[in-house]
């Protein structure tokens, strides 16, 4: 069984390079089209997907709903699949964060895995909720399963699984809106 990790479609905040994190932003028109294209890419997939799970954030739910409607596979919201909570940095650009939160950014930049963002999470906090959510799904499902989630979730998971530095995740595992990244279910169950 494969887990097909998909990043939600584009939002206006993606276009503006504003940090979204846990802020509940809907898809823009391009994001809706990316969700439709994602669904179409799955229509004739063999083997077909047997289930769809999604983060509870609007942008992911809207993406999952579009895929569900076109594939006729119902979707479920699964707690733990939500985007990395970037706390007080949300709604800002990275340049603004480096300027306003200079020391906090430096601390986080040196140890991204374990340093919590002000009023937010660390990447380890993200893993502590993401991996159990993926494990629950992998234990529940037999068929290939689509999981609509977020960029940091996918990059953090692959950094952890491949034992690569968290500081290099964007370079090594950059994710595109509406793209799918495959993972064997057994790899999650083995974590």
N, C-alpha and C positions, 0 to 999 in steps of 0.2 A: 504494500500500500504506500502510495506517495502522498505527501502533504505538498500542495501547490500554494506557496505563499505569494499572495498578490498584494502589491501596494495599491492603495486607493487611487482614484483619478485625481486630476489636478484641481486645486482651489485657487482663489484669488490671492491668498496669502503665499502659496507656492510661487506664484508669478512675481509678487513683490519682494520675495525673499525674507518675509517675516517669519519668525519662529512660531510655529503652531503649537506643537506639543499637545497638551490635553485640551486646548481651546477648541470648542466645537464649531468648526467651520464647514459649510456645505461645499459641494462640488460647484465649479463654474461650468460654463457651456463646454469648454474643451474637456474638462473632467468627465462630464456626462458622456461625451463621445468616446473617451478612452474606456469608460466602463462598458459601453456598447461593444467596442472592438474587443475588449477582454472576453465578453460573453460570446461573441462570434468565434473567437479563437478556440473556445471550449466546446462549441456545438457539435463538431465532428471528431472530437478527440477520442481516441481509443487507447485504453478503456475510458469510458465516460466517467465524469465525476459523479460520485454518489451522494455527496453532502457538501454543504456550504456553511462555513462559520465566519463570523465577522466581529470586529471590534464594535462597541456600542456608539462610537463617535459618528456623527452624521455623514462625513465624507466616506467612511468605510461602509456604513449601512446603505447609503445610496448606491455605491458601487456593487455591493452584494445583491441589493434588490434588483438592479438591472440584470445582473448575471442570472439571478434566480428566475426572473420573468422570462428571459429568452431561452434558458435551458430547461425550465420547468422543474428545477431542483429547489426545494424550499431551503431557506437560510435560517440560521439561528444566531443570536447574539451570544458570544461566549466571554464571560468576564476574564480579564487578564490579557486580552489581545489589544488593549488600548495603547495609544502612542506614549512614548517617554514623556513624563511630566517635567517640563522645563520651568516650572514655577514662575518666579518674577521675571524671567527672561522672555516669556511668551509675549508676542505682539511687537517685539523689537527685532532689529537686524543683528547679525553677529558683530558688526562694526560697533553698533550702539552698546551691546553687551560688553565688549572689550573696553569701551570707554567708560561706561557707568559703573560696571562691576569688575574693575580691573583686578583686584586681589582674588576675588571669588573665581573669576575666569581663569586666572593663573593656576590656582589650586586645582581646579577641575581639569584644566588642560594637562597638568602633570600626572594626574591619577584619575582618569575618567571612569574607570570601573567602579571605584569605591567612594568618590567624592560626590556628595549631594549638592545639587544646585539649590540656591536659596528658595525655600518654599516648594521644592520639587523633589526629584528622585536622583539616585545614582543609577548607573547602568546595571549594577548588581541588584538593586531594587527591582528594576525592570525584568531582569532574568528570573528573579524569585517569584514573580507572578506569571511571566510568559511561559516558562518551561512547564509548570504544572498545568496550565491551560492547554498547551499543545499535547502534553501527555494524556490528559483526559480525552481529548479528541482522538488521538491515536489508539487509545484503548477501546473507545466506543465504536469506531468506524472500521469497516473492512475494505471498502472501495476507496479509490483515490479521492481526496478531499481538498476542496478549495478553501483557503483561509485568507480572508480579506483583512489586511492589517496595515501597518505603517512602516515607514522607512527605517526609523531607529530600531524597531522590533526586529526587522529582518537583518539589518547590519549587525546588531548586537548579538543575535543568535548565531550568525555565521562566524563572528569573531570568537565567540565562546566555543562553538563546536570545533572550529579549525585551529584553536589555540593561537590566534594571531593577536597582536597588540590592539587594544581597543582604540588607541590613538590613531591607528591606521584604517579603521573601519570604513570611512568614507572613500578613501583611495582604493581599498581592496574590494569593497562590496557595495559600491554606489548603486542605488536603486532608482528606477524610473517609475513615474506614475503609470499605473495600469499594467505593469510588467509582472510576470510570474517567475518565481524562483523555486525550483523543485528540491525536495528533501525526502529521503526515505523515512518512513514512519518508524522503522526500527532504530534509527539514530536517535530519535527523540525518546523512545522507550528505554534506551540504554543510558540516558543521562541520569 
